[in-house]
């Protein structure tokens, strides 16, 4: 619930501005108070009247309509909120934020505030992928700004891809997570999860049996302790938890790229079952059966994401946690794996088929660190997640 919380909602000028009406309704339903601010461009898409009617409060539109300055100057306006949400955050608004501009009410509020800020980007695919937006996004993340979405899908401009604003329900969950108090408040943690799919041709791929259940439970447990969670997931059966920033990928190479762009983080939990190998030359068209001949696949080794992050010289997360899925000599193999990969902790589990752990509800893990081995009893994956999240909170305190 968001009772007693105040959200300053800055509505940017994009077609997704229409979703801000639904967002206001949902935030109010959860008990939040919403103070709306519209940029000049936003007013081309939604009217201050409809925004204000839904919010039940004055909608601010201009730096100089703060005659109001006497009662609620822009400095105050930016500080009374528990959270500032920018939705939609257009490419232009993101650029202004990254550049520190303050030439209208919205950008001035964002410059003047000491309140946490969350953005829900929305723009055309090309604009989202443009090098300038990539740079601005990295700057904003580095400044500690939370990002929700964008989603992938059909866009109003007729194109398809990432750039569509996150749905109001997703934004509300992210708001809820951002305002959750807990020992991990203010900490940004990345979690990798699920299998990866390594393409052979447009219709075939190599995969593994990871369901993503353990990684998903860890992300949820970290969020419930107040962490900002970046959840980077391969194609898993388990749906991602609510209130986390979900980045969906297919292959190990894409997972590595997503991890690199999620940095910096305070901690990283690498729960994904990353494929060790990929097919060296992915065929652009479907490989056809040929009489008397079997296809020969040549493999290349995938990057080891955990090892790469562990070995970072600058900007290494303070705590790096890996998993070791073993079928024999679990502790010895996992202890050696921790050293080899350079991570701080490794959670070792026995994934032999008779344990029913891979794809199952339970897990039996050993937490291996520099100081030794701790055996945890067999328990539900969500309990393992809770226990791990608590340990991470202690380690980052
Ligand atoms: N991992 C990774 N990138 C890879 C392979 C593994 O980030 N390319 C991470 C996993 O997320 C996990 C840890 O490394 O946290 C160990 O994964 P595991 O599959 O147990 O180890 P492997 O490196 O595959 O070692 P082996 O196959 O020899 O057991």
Boltz pocket constraint, residues with backbone or C-beta under 6 A from the ligand:
constraints:
  - pocket:
      binder: B
      contacts: [[A, 192], [A, 252], [A, 270], [A, 271], [A, 272], [A, 273], [A, 274], [A, 275], [A, 276], [A, 302], [A, 303], [A, 304], [A, 305], [A, 306], [A, 307], [A, 321], [A, 322], [A, 323], [A, 324], [A, 325], [A, 326]]
      max_distance: 6.0
